[in-house]
Amino acid sequence: MSVFTHPEFDAHEELVFCRDAASGLSAIIAIHNTSRGPSLGGCRMWPYASEEEALGDVLRLSRGMTYKSALAGLPYGGGKSVVIGDPRTDKSPALFEALGGFVESLGGRYVVAEDVGISVPDVETMAKRTAHVAGVTAGGSGDPSPATAYGVFHGIKAAAAHRLGASDLTGIRVAVQGLGHVGFELCRLLHDAGAQLIVSDLNAEQVMRAKERFGAATASPDAIASVEAEVYAPCALGATLNDRSIPALKASVVAGSANNQLARREQGYMLKERGILYAPDYVINAGGVINISHEARSGQSEPYDREAAFAQVAGIGKTLSDIFAFAEQQGIATSDAADRLAEERFTAAGAKKAA
């Protein structure tokens, strides 16, 4: 398995392959950059088709966390972990305790939280073996999904104002792909703000719930990206913005919670050429990491303050507005603009630390 020459390897500082035969754990922890502070990022459990696929995912996700924390103004770097397995059938307390032991072995360089396939109880089980966890219930912020959805909601408002001149979301059609914890909560916020919803998910029960609770129209998973709507909100897995889907988009705005939405970085320019405003994924979906950054941690006496956390999450709208303006000023894609601004922050922090 190639690491240093892997196409997603980006000067990552540390990569740990975790294997515990007794529990059946097979996992990878990736630390991308710690210039601004210890790496912070969720753990994802997924039935990857191969170890190579898992490696590519953890490398991309950890890099994204560095950029996410930098643009959110957090004193953290980027890290991520992935567990190879089916979250519906392969979970066990022993597995997560073993993973907690590997996290602890990193001495605080990586702080773990929940992500796709991982719940708050899973992280609490890891906490039996390590103090380097976030997003737990006792004394912490718990499930970060509401905060992530809240940030995406404010990001959509900012994007709609910039691209559509909309003062609010009344009557704005939003196509939401994915009705997991974040996508469903986002639908609630959008519905309450007067938006018209079109939804899609592989889980038919979730689609029916959204239809009944929010009066949402529905579309098939294959068609949701190309429906008639002002906003397309990808809230499932990544790479839904690709050479096939981008030409078919009818939306003027792409703004959703999914990580790694662009299949390739240069596709940000494909969106720009089509006149579609893209809210860079790691900016708009930073609400969860902002929220868990407010937890009380070792050496801090302040308890978690939900009001303060969500006030900072709401600032995602202003961050995106600044990125949109910078991109227009420089004549570049919004994805490129976000990268440049983030890199200025974490490379400057690294230079300062080394001095």
Secondary structure in CASP SS format (residue, H / E / C, confidence):
PFRMAT SS
TARGET T0000
AUTHOR 0000-0000-0000
METHOD secondary structure of the structure
MODEL  1
M C 1.00
S C 1.00
V C 1.00
F C 1.00
T C 1.00
H C 1.00
P C 1.00
E C 1.00
F C 1.00
D C 1.00
A C 1.00
H C 1.00
E C 1.00
E E 1.00
L E 1.00
V E 1.00
F E 1.00
C E 1.00
R E 1.00
D E 1.00
A C 1.00
A C 1.00
S C 1.00
G C 1.00
L E 1.00
S E 1.00
A E 1.00
I E 1.00
I E 1.00
A E 1.00
I E 1.00
H E 1.00
N E 1.00
T C 1.00
S C 1.00
R C 1.00
G C 1.00
P C 1.00
S E 1.00
L E 1.00
G E 1.00
G E 1.00
C E 1.00
R E 1.00
M E 1.00
W E 1.00
P C 1.00
Y C 1.00
A C 1.00
S C 1.00
E H 1.00
E H 1.00
E H 1.00
A H 1.00
L H 1.00
G H 1.00
D H 1.00
V H 1.00
L H 1.00
R H 1.00
L H 1.00
S H 1.00
R H 1.00
G H 1.00
M H 1.00
T H 1.00
Y H 1.00
K H 1.00
S H 1.00
A H 1.00
L H 1.00
A C 1.00
G C 1.00
L C 1.00
P C 1.00
Y C 1.00
G E 1.00
G E 1.00
G E 1.00
K E 1.00
S E 1.00
V E 1.00
V E 1.00
I E 1.00
G C 1.00
D C 1.00
P C 1.00
R C 1.00
T C 1.00
D C 1.00
K C 1.00
S C 1.00
P H 1.00
A H 1.00
L H 1.00
F H 1.00
E H 1.00
A H 1.00
L H 1.00
G H 1.00
G H 1.00
F H 1.00
V H 1.00
E H 1.00
S H 1.00
L C 1.00
G C 1.00
G C 1.00
R C 1.00
Y E 1.00
V E 1.00
V E 1.00
A E 1.00
E E 1.00
D C 1.00
V C 1.00
G C 1.00
I C 1.00
S C 1.00
V H 1.00
P H 1.00
D H 1.00
V H 1.00
E H 1.00
T H 1.00
M H 1.00
A C 1.00
K C 1.00
R C 1.00
T C 1.00
A C 1.00
H C 1.00
V E 1.00
A C 1.00
G C 1.00
V C 1.00
T C 1.00
A C 1.00
G C 1.00
G C 1.00
S C 1.00
G C 1.00
D C 1.00
P C 1.00
S H 1.00
P H 1.00
A H 1.00
T H 1.00
A H 1.00
Y H 1.00
G H 1.00
V H 1.00
F H 1.00
H H 1.00
G H 1.00
I H 1.00
K H 1.00
A H 1.00
A H 1.00
A H 1.00
A H 1.00
H H 1.00
R H 1.00
L H 1.00
G C 1.00
A C 1.00
S C 1.00
D C 1.00
L C 1.00
T C 1.00
G C 1.00
I C 1.00
R E 1.00
V E 1.00
A E 1.00
V E 1.00
Q E 1.00
G C 1.00
L C 1.00
G C 1.00
H H 1.00
V H 1.00
G H 1.00
F H 1.00
E H 1.00
L H 1.00
C H 1.00
R H 1.00
L H 1.00
L H 1.00
H H 1.00
D H 1.00
A C 1.00
G C 1.00
A C 1.00
Q E 1.00
L E 1.00
I E 1.00
V E 1.00
S E 1.00
D C 1.00
L C 1.00
N C 1.00
A H 1.00
E H 1.00
Q H 1.00
V H 1.00
M H 1.00
R H 1.00
A H 1.00
K H 1.00
E H 1.00
R H 1.00
F H 1.00
G C 1.00
A C 1.00
A E 1.00
T E 1.00
A C 1.00
S C 1.00
P C 1.00
D C 1.00
A C 1.00
I H 1.00
A H 1.00
S H 1.00
V C 1.00
E C 1.00
A C 1.00
E C 1.00
V E 1.00
Y E 1.00
A E 1.00
P E 1.00
C C 1.00
A C 1.00
L C 1.00
G C 1.00
A C 1.00
T C 1.00
L E 1.00
N C 1.00
D C 1.00
R C 1.00
S C 1.00
I H 1.00
P H 1.00
A H 1.00
L C 1.00
K C 1.00
A C 1.00
S C 1.00
V E 1.00
V E 1.00
A C 1.00
G C 1.00
S C 1.00
A C 1.00
N C 1.00
N C 1.00
Q C 1.00
L E 1.00
A C 1.00
R C 1.00
R C 1.00
E C 1.00
Q H 1.00
G H 1.00
Y H 1.00
M H 1.00
L H 1.00
K H 1.00
E H 1.00
R C 1.00
G C 1.00
I C 1.00
L E 1.00
Y E 1.00
A C 1.00
P C 1.00
D H 1.00
Y H 1.00
V H 1.00
I H 1.00
N C 1.00
A C 1.00
G H 1.00
G H 1.00
V H 1.00
I H 1.00
N H 1.00
I H 1.00
S H 1.00
H C 1.00
E C 1.00
A C 1.00
R C 1.00
S C 1.00
G C 1.00
Q C 1.00
S C 1.00
E C 1.00
P C 1.00
Y C 1.00
D C 1.00
R H 1.00
E H 1.00
A H 1.00
A H 1.00
F H 1.00
A H 1.00
Q H 1.00
V H 1.00
A H 1.00
G C 1.00
I H 1.00
G H 1.00
K H 1.00
T H 1.00
L H 1.00
S H 1.00
D H 1.00
I H 1.00
F H 1.00
A H 1.00
F H 1.00
A H 1.00
E H 1.00
Q H 1.00
Q H 1.00
G C 1.00
I C 1.00
A C 1.00
T H 1.00
S H 1.00
D H 1.00
A H 1.00
A H 1.00
D H 1.00
R H 1.00
L H 1.00
A H 1.00
E H 1.00
E H 1.00
R H 1.00
F H 1.00
T H 1.00
A H 1.00
A H 1.00
G H 1.00
A H 1.00
K H 1.00
K H 1.00
A H 1.00
A C 1.00
END
